[in-house]
Amino acid sequence: MAVRAAVLPAVGSPLEITGIDLPDPGPGQIRVRLAAAGVCHSDLSLSNGTMRVPVPAVLGHEGAGTVVAVGEGVTHVAPGDGVVLNWAPSCGTCHACSLGEVWLCANALSGAADVYARTTEGIDLHPGLNVAAFAEETVVSAACVLPAPDGVPLTDAALLGCAVLTGYGAVHHSARVRQGETVAVFGVGGVGLAALQAARIAGASKIVAVDVSAEKEELARAAGATDYVLASENTAREIRALTGRQGVDVAVECAGRAVSIRTAWDSTRRGGRTTVVGIGGKDQQVTFNALEIFHWGRTLTGCVYGNSNPAEDLPVLAEHIRAGRLDLTALVTERISLDGIPAAFENMLAGKGGRALVVF
C-alpha cells in the first residue's frame, strides 16, 4: 500500500515528499497510522550527517498514532489502539541493559539498518531512527511502540516520544534537580522548553532560560522560566549576577554547541552540575584546564534520551499532564502538514521556534 512520506535520498540532500510502498506487518511488527510527528533537531542532524544512519531513509522519530494491523506474535497492542513510538527500544540483554541503563542500550538502533519499505520506483528505504515517523503510516518492530497514555490526545502524545522524555529526564534523572535549587537551560527549542517545565515541576527556585533569539523569551517564560538571558559573551556573568554571584546549581545544555557547553559549565556554582543534552558534531571541541576542574569541583555529564526508561516514565509524564503540571501544547510553535517539513528544517537552522508538529 502506498503512503506519502518525507524521504532523505542522501546525506546533505533536501528531503523529498513522495509516495512509498509499505509492506504488511510481518511477525513481531506493527503498522501504525500517524496522528502527529514532531520535527526534532536530531532529524536535522541525521540529514546533514552529524549523526549517521543508512540512506535513503524516511526520517522522523517522535510520533504517535493508531495501530492499523499487527503481525504474528504481537499481543501488547491491537488494531485501533493509540500508541506512542519509541525510537530507542532496549534489547534487555546487552551490558547497559543489564545495569538498568536502558537509554544506553547497545542494540537500540539496530533496526535503522533494516529495509522497511521501498520507493514507488523500487528503491530500498531505511527507517531513520527505527520508526520513520515522517509518513502517513509506518511499519515498526513491536518493541518500538508503547500504549498511549489515557487522557492525552494522540497529537499531543507524539511529543512524549522524544522532546518531553529527553527534557524531563535531563532534569529529573541526569541532573537530579532538587527543591529550591537554581537551574539554567541553554537552548529554548522543544527539548529546552520541556526542561524548563521539568525544572518548575521539580521545584527550582530560579529558572534561567538562555537562547540566541530574543523572540523566544515569551515561550520560555510560559514554560516556567523566571529569567531570560540573551546568549552573548557575557552570559555566564549575567547568570552569576542573577544568583548572588554564585552561579546556578544546575545547567542543562540543549543546543549541542561547544560555546554553549562551555558557557553552561562557567555558569554553574562551585560544585554545580552541568548536563549536556544537545547533540553536537565532532568539530565542536570543548576545552578545560586541569586546575579549573580541581578548583571548581563541578560535574559535567552527558545525557542520552533523558536517561529515561520510556515504559516507566510515560505513565509519570501522563500524570503530570492530567494534573496540569505539564503542558505539551506549550512546546508547539507551529502545526504543519507533511509538505511543511522542509521549511521546518530551515526554521531550525535559523534558530526559530520551539517544536513544529506535523499533523496528519
Number of C-alpha atoms within 10 A of each C-alpha: 9 16 15 17 27 26 28 22 17 15 20 13 11 15 21 15 19 15 19 25 20 19 14 16 21 17 13 15 21 26 24 30 21 28 24 28 34 31 29 24 21 19 19 21 17 22 25 15 13 17 16 13 20 17 22 20 30 29 29 29 27 28 33 32 30 22 23 19 20 24 17 11 11 17 10 11 18 17 13 13 15 25 26 26 33 26 29 26 25 23 17 17 13 16 13 17 17 12 12 12 16 25 20 20 21 16 16 21 17 13 21 21 17 14 16 24 23 19 19 14 9 10 13 17 26 25 30 31 28 29 29 31 35 29 28 22 25 27 27 26 22 23 19 21 27 20 19 23 21 13 11 15 14 23 21 20 28 31 30 29 25 25 28 28 23 28 31 31 26 32 30 20 16 23 26 15 24 17 13 13 16 24 33 29 30 30 28 30 28 28 31 32 33 32 35 31 28 26 33 24 18 18 15 22 14 21 26 23 32 29 25 15 16 12 12 21 19 11 20 30 18 15 25 22 25 16 16 20 20 17 19 15 10 11 19 22 16 17 26 17 12 16 18 9 13 16 26 30 25 31 32 32 31 29 23 17 20 16 16 25 28 17 21 28 28 22 28 27 21 17 14 22 26 29 25 28 27 23 20 19 14 8 9 12 12 11 9 9 7 8 8 10 12 9 10 15 13 19 16 16 12 16 24 17 23 28 24 24 19 27 13 9 14 22 15 12 20 20 16 15 16 14 10 10 15 21 17 23 12 17 28 20 16 12 14 19 13 19 16 15 22 16 11 23 21 12 14 18 11 10 16 18 20 26 26 25 29 27 17 17
